[in-house]
Amino acid sequence: MNTIKLGALALIVAGLLGLGYGGFSYTERSQPVKLGPIALTVDETHSVNVPVWAGLGAILLGAVLLVFGSKR
């Protein structure tokens, strides 16, 4: 299996995951205040939404690469 087919399959899987989950979230930890031995930490949760068009575009691009990528 060559790299083009692997990349095409990765795009298809990423597009399906984007459509299935609709987004992802991550937590960012910061330390805004430190007074001597006392330190305050803040956890912020950020969410990123994956648009439907991006998921469909990744699937379509992966399918096109899978079909036409190996023809020379």
C-alpha positions in Angstrom: 0.0 0.0 0.0 1.5 3.3 -1.0 1.5 6.6 0.8 -1.3 8.1 -1.4 -3.7 5.3 -0.4 -2.7 5.6 3.2 -3.3 9.3 3.2 -6.7 8.8 1.4 -7.8 6.3 4.0 -6.7 8.7 6.8 -8.8 11.5 5.3 -11.8 9.2 5.0 -11.5 8.1 8.6 -11.0 11.7 9.8 -14.0 12.8 7.9 -16.2 10.1 9.3 -15.0 10.9 12.8 -15.7 14.6 12.3 -19.2 13.8 11.1 -19.8 11.3 13.9 -18.6 13.3 16.8 -19.1 16.8 15.5 -16.2 18.3 17.4 -13.8 17.8 20.2 -12.7 19.5 23.4 -9.5 19.9 25.3 -8.4 21.3 28.7 -5.8 24.0 29.1 -4.2 24.4 32.5 -2.7 27.8 33.4 -1.1 29.2 36.6 -2.2 32.8 36.7 -1.2 33.6 40.3 1.7 32.5 42.4 2.2 34.1 45.8 5.1 32.5 47.6 4.3 28.8 48.3 0.6 29.3 47.3 -0.2 28.8 43.6 -3.5 29.0 41.9 -4.2 26.9 38.8 -7.1 27.4 36.4 -8.4 24.7 34.1 -10.2 26.0 31.0 -12.1 23.7 28.8 -12.2 24.7 25.1 -14.4 23.0 22.5 -13.8 23.0 18.8 -16.7 22.2 16.5 -15.9 20.5 13.2 -18.2 21.8 10.4 -20.2 19.3 8.4 -18.7 20.6 5.1 -15.2 19.9 6.4 -16.1 16.3 7.2 -17.8 15.8 3.9 -14.9 17.4 2.1 -12.4 15.2 3.8 -14.4 12.1 2.8 -14.7 13.3 -0.8 -11.1 14.2 -1.1 -10.0 10.8 0.4 -12.3 9.0 -2.0 -10.9 10.9 -5.0 -7.4 10.2 -3.9 -8.2 6.5 -3.4 -9.7 6.1 -6.8 -7.4 8.4 -8.9 -4.2 8.5 -6.8 -2.8 5.2 -7.9 -3.3 5.7 -11.7 -0.2 7.0 -13.4 
